[in-house]
Amino acid sequence: MKKISVVVALVAVAAFSANAFASAPKGEALFKEKCAVCHPDGGNIMNPKETLKGLKDVKFITGKIRSGGNGMTKFDAKTVSDADSKLLADYIIKTFKK
């Protein structure tokens, strides 16, 4: 019975890890499609003082995606789904650490 539990746990970890790695390319693709024109290399062509570098808060990023402002386009849920906005936020946090 213990062997079965260990196998089930390992399969669950492998599935989670595969899903985490699969989301990175999608986040990157979304960024290139929706954000990169105004935020090349994590910068900001409209307001150079407000870059993506060092952002760490998923809620802040997803909120900014929805609200826009200060020259940023507002993306509604039809344009960028809630799941995709989270993928974007995760990608931004991981890619533009500093």
C-alpha positions as CSV (number, residue, x, y, z in Angstrom):
1,M,0.0,0.0,0.0
2,K,2.9,2.4,0.8
3,K,4.4,1.9,-2.6
4,I,1.1,2.8,-4.3
5,S,0.9,6.1,-2.3
6,V,4.5,7.0,-3.2
7,V,3.8,6.3,-6.9
8,V,0.6,8.4,-6.7
9,A,2.5,11.3,-5.0
10,L,5.3,11.2,-7.6
11,V,2.8,11.2,-10.5
12,A,1.0,14.2,-8.9
13,V,4.3,16.1,-8.5
14,A,5.3,15.3,-12.1
15,A,1.9,16.5,-13.4
16,F,2.2,19.7,-11.4
17,S,5.7,20.4,-12.6
18,A,4.8,19.7,-16.2
19,N,1.9,22.1,-15.9
20,A,4.1,24.8,-14.4
21,F,6.7,24.5,-17.2
22,A,3.9,24.5,-19.8
23,S,2.6,27.8,-18.5
24,A,5.9,29.7,-19.0
25,P,5.8,29.5,-22.8
26,K,2.2,30.6,-22.9
27,G,2.9,33.5,-20.6
28,E,5.8,34.5,-22.8
29,A,3.7,34.2,-25.9
30,L,0.9,36.4,-24.3
31,F,3.5,38.9,-23.3
32,K,4.9,39.1,-26.8
33,E,1.4,39.5,-28.3
34,K,-0.2,41.9,-25.8
35,C,2.6,43.7,-23.9
36,A,6.0,43.7,-25.6
37,V,5.3,46.6,-28.0
38,C,5.0,49.0,-25.1
39,H,7.1,47.1,-22.6
40,P,10.2,46.0,-24.5
41,D,12.6,44.1,-22.2
42,G,10.4,45.1,-19.3
43,G,10.7,48.8,-19.9
44,N,7.9,51.2,-20.7
45,I,7.8,53.4,-23.8
46,M,5.0,55.6,-22.5
47,N,6.4,56.2,-19.0
48,P,10.1,55.1,-18.6
49,K,9.8,55.5,-14.8
50,E,7.1,52.8,-14.6
51,T,8.8,49.7,-15.8
52,L,7.9,46.1,-15.1
53,K,11.2,45.4,-13.5
54,G,11.1,44.3,-9.9
55,L,7.3,43.8,-9.8
56,K,6.4,41.0,-7.4
57,D,2.6,41.3,-6.7
58,V,0.3,39.2,-9.0
59,K,-2.7,41.1,-7.8
60,F,-1.1,44.5,-8.7
61,I,-0.2,43.3,-12.2
62,T,-3.5,41.7,-12.9
63,G,-5.3,44.8,-11.6
64,K,-3.2,47.0,-13.9
65,I,-4.0,44.7,-16.8
66,R,-7.7,45.3,-16.1
67,S,-7.6,49.0,-15.3
68,G,-4.9,50.3,-17.5
69,G,-4.2,54.0,-17.1
70,N,-1.3,56.4,-17.6
71,G,-1.1,55.6,-21.2
72,M,-1.5,51.8,-20.7
73,T,-4.3,50.0,-22.6
74,K,-7.1,48.5,-20.5
75,F,-7.6,44.8,-21.2
76,D,-11.0,43.4,-20.4
77,A,-11.7,39.7,-19.7
78,K,-12.6,39.0,-23.3
79,T,-9.3,40.3,-24.5
80,V,-7.2,38.8,-21.8
81,S,-8.9,36.1,-19.7
82,D,-8.4,35.9,-15.9
83,A,-6.3,32.8,-16.4
84,D,-4.1,34.5,-19.0
85,S,-3.7,37.6,-16.9
86,K,-2.3,35.4,-14.1
87,L,0.1,33.7,-16.7
88,L,1.2,37.2,-17.8
89,A,1.8,38.3,-14.2
90,D,3.8,35.1,-13.4
91,Y,5.8,35.6,-16.5
92,I,6.5,39.3,-15.7
93,I,7.6,38.5,-12.1
94,K,9.9,35.7,-13.2
95,T,11.4,37.5,-16.2
96,F,11.9,41.0,-15.0
97,K,13.1,40.4,-11.5
98,K,15.4,43.5,-11.7
